């Protein structure tokens, strides 16, 4: 198991998570608790882009980033439920706020990353589920957010529904500012 500081070293990131809100504030505004690894990740990394592949909005960064996190999830809900109505085989899941729906937590140019709250009662054990946006391919990863990113970046986890060149991408984190 890797730590957020291990991942920061791998990505040559020496900044901080720019935490402006408490997790209590954020979780009070949403109907779920976050996995601890996501909280650790968000305490180390502000909103930004990992390895030119995954885009992440920190809900604790600021009120603006929390609203962006929520708006991104709402747009995904509209897009995926509309897609499910048209192509049910491509979108076999429910999506938050539907009961037991997948919870969007990161995106990329060609992928979306979710937690599956049906996989465990504990957020710390939620399976990571991902979708290739250009087709009907889904995949999953059993592990923490930090380990998922680590394994993608170093090439220890590959899946046909993910980029085939993650390990060759530049190992860098680029922060975003929502002010």
Secondary structure, 3 states (H helix, E strand, C coil): CCCHHHHHHHCCCCCCCCCCCCHHHHHHCCCCCCCHHHHHHHHHCCCEEECCCEEECCCCCCHHHHHHHHHHHHHHHHHHHHHHHHCCCCCCCCECCCCCCEEEEEECCCEEEEEEHHHCCCHHHCEEEEEECCCCCEEEECCCHHHHHHHHHHCCCCCCCCCCCHHHCCCCEEECCCC
